[in-house]
Amino acid sequence: MVERKIRVLIAKPGLDGHDRGAKVVARSLRDAGMEVIYTGLRQTPEMIADAALQEDVDAVGLSILSGAHMALVPRVLELLESNQQQHVRVFVGGIIPDEDVPRLRDLGVVGVYGPGTLTDQIISDVRQAVSGAAVA
Amino acid sequence: MPLSPEGLMSLAEAVLEGNRLALSRLLTHIENDTDDGRAALEMLFSQTGRAHLIGVTGAPGTGKSSLVNQLASIYRKPQDSEPPRRVGVVAVDPSSPFTGGAILGDRVRMRDLAGDPGVFIRSMASRGSLGGLASTTSSMVLALDAAGYEVILIETVGAGQAEVDIARLAHTTIVVEAPGLGDEIQAIKAGILEIADILVVNKADRPGVENTERALRNMLQLSHPVQRVFHHHGRMLPAAKSGIPEEEPSIWLTPVLRAVSTEGIGINEVKSEIARHFNYLHESGDWQRRERDRLEAELNDLLQSALLSRWRDSITSERYRRVVSSLVERQINPWRALDMLMNGDQR
């Protein structure tokens, strides 16, 4: 038996076309020894949940700069749950107004990261969130 | 936590019933080489051997993922009267040798396949293997086979000259080239081109495609046994341009095809050559030969690692370290060290 690698899906739902932040986070998680599945721009919540299912990931990172996070994030969480993947930890990065952060947290999002976040912070949060999740 | 016997049975059964979450979980178990993964595979093995395994390899950036995307799409929506096939995809990307992490980016090119329940795509990291696949890729393919995927496309890491493991695993190996990657010397070197059952010159809308195609055709003419016979009498006979002589059904001539995967051009031709190769394998008996060779080689791998771990258990790590330090200090030679470790020789 080999050491279990943390597998993370990094996805950009919605229509904004700026994925530098998503790529920086993907690269940082890679450098922290994780296996990062990168799916590219303009994903629907359905595509993201389908990829998370096929890849059996431990966490999903959503990068959203369009302002549509209060529509997209609940939809992704709902689809993960209907696929029986409620153990998958979801974190969000991008431009998220302060007042929305607690609302996202209440939905079950484990971390919300705006511009200027240290990647070390994201890495340690993901590690901690995943190790706390029930692994069947 | 290991699964109970009932849990294992239900995991294997759920995979056979087409449960995608169960399949996904099983693939993780297999990839991590867990006891549960192995036990489930033992239950599923009798259900395998039905899928056509198609390898797709080639240098980084030649368009392997785009070709896989297009091939999977066309198997799902055939342009001829054939029924759609269920398609599994295993895409391997390299692990970092320093951190063990990986970016698995092949799905970026496969977005056309999203949402289709007849397609299952799994990305995997090579995790230190050097042959273009991961050590557990063939077992992952077994699981997809048991789950009823009829065509399984296996995409290797961006491969250069030595990553030829795919030829052992796949029934049909497609090598993808692109214009401008190398001269004719590259084409006559040993390695990856030799394993091609089908050669695809991708990005064929780019300049230089004629040169690439010509270099590949020349390489194939040199390597083909029929041509050697033609040269035997010291006289050049016109080499067969394409197709095979009717009376020689047992020889497969590697076709060279042009494609532009991003536009979907030339994909139908690749698909029909894959079908022709499938028929060839069955008519010539090569299918059985390849299956036999592969299963035997995999059994050998299992034997090697089992024997190695049995031997490791038979010797104390302290003794092992002592022999290694004697070797490093050059008090003994490597073959003497081998004797000492294998035969318990104390001298």
Contacts between the chains, C-beta under 8 A, distances in Angstrom:
chain1	res1	chain2	res2	distance
A	1	B	32	6.4
A	1	B	33	5.5
A	1	B	34	5.3
A	1	B	35	7.1
A	2	B	32	5.6
A	2	B	33	5.3
A	2	B	127	7.6
A	4	B	32	5.4
A	5	B	32	7.8
A	5	B	100	7.3
A	5	B	125	7.4
A	5	B	127	7.9
A	7	B	28	7.9
A	26	B	103	5.9
A	27	B	103	7.1
A	29	B	101	6.9
A	30	B	96	6.6
A	30	B	99	7.0
A	30	B	101	3.8
A	30	B	102	6.2
A	30	B	103	5.2
A	31	B	96	7.5
A	31	B	99	5.4
A	31	B	101	6.0
A	32	B	99	7.0
A	32	B	101	6.4
A	33	B	99	4.7
A	33	B	100	4.8
A	33	B	101	4.6
A	34	B	101	5.3
A	35	B	95	7.7
A	35	B	101	6.5
A	35	B	102	4.8
A	35	B	104	6.3
A	35	B	125	5.0
A	36	B	101	7.1
A	36	B	102	6.9
A	36	B	103	5.2
A	36	B	104	6.7
A	37	B	104	4.6
A	37	B	105	7.9
A	37	B	107	6.4
A	37	B	123	5.3
A	38	B	103	5.7
A	38	B	104	6.9
A	38	B	105	4.8
A	38	B	107	7.4
A	38	B	108	6.5
A	39	B	107	4.9
A	39	B	108	6.2
A	39	B	111	7.6
A	40	B	105	7.9
A	40	B	107	7.4
A	40	B	108	3.9
A	40	B	111	6.9
A	43	B	111	7.7
A	44	B	114	7.9
A	46	B	114	7.5
A	46	B	115	5.9
A	47	B	111	7.0
A	47	B	114	4.2
A	47	B	115	6.6
A	50	B	114	5.8
A	50	B	115	6.0
A	51	B	107	6.2
A	51	B	114	7.3
A	51	B	121	7.8
A	53	B	20	5.9
A	53	B	21	6.2
A	53	B	24	5.9
A	54	B	20	7.0
A	54	B	24	5.8
A	54	B	120	5.8
A	54	B	121	5.6
A	54	B	122	5.9
A	55	B	24	7.2
A	55	B	122	6.6
A	55	B	123	6.1
A	56	B	24	4.2
A	56	B	25	6.0
A	56	B	27	6.5
A	56	B	28	4.5
A	83	B	21	6.4
A	84	B	21	5.7
A	85	B	21	7.3
A	136	B	25	7.2
